[in-house]
Amino acid sequence: MPEEIVAIYRGDVIIPLKKLDTPPGSRIRILIEGVETRDPMKELSYLKLLQDGEAAEELFEF
């Protein structure tokens, strides 16, 4: 069943903005529809919170 996921592309890594219900190692298909510009400092803060295990999607509006 198709599911839409919003993600950040950084350093050749795609980082989803919400937790996925997909088992690790699953093969997925990605369709890139558009590119939005982001505030690099806001993005860095978000990624740091993710590394620390915080539920960062609740703190940031993307």
N, C-alpha and C positions, 0 to 999 in steps of 0.2 A: 504494500500500500504506500503510495507516494506521501512524503512528508516534506514540508518546506522548512528549511533551516537557514537562518541568517548567521553568517560567519565573518571573521576577520582573516584576511590573508596577510601573513607576516613572515618574512624569511623562509619562503617556500613551505610554510606550514599553514593549514587551514584550521582556524580555531572557532568552533561553534559557540554562539552566544547563549545557548541553553544546553542542558544535559541531553545526550542522545540515548534512545532506547535500543541502540544497535549494538550487538555483541562486538567486542574488540576483535579486530582482524577481519571483519566483514567487508565484502566488496560493495562499494556504493558508487552511484553515478552522480556527478556534479554538473549542474547547468549554470553557467555564469550569465546572468541577465543584465547586470549593470555594475558599475563601479561608483562608489560614493567616496568622497574625500572625508577624512576624519581628523580630529584634533590629535596629533601625536602624543601629547602629554596625557590626555584623557585615556587614550588607548593603552599607554604604558601603565597608568594607574590601574586600569581594569585588569590587564594581564598579570600585574603584580599580585592583586587580590586573588586571582584565580590560582596562582602558584601557592599562595598561602592557604588555599582551601576555603576561601570565603564564597558566599553566594552572590557574586558580583553583579549578576544580571539584574538584581533588585535595586542596586545602587546607581546604575548608569542607564540613561536612555540612549539607545542607538537607533 
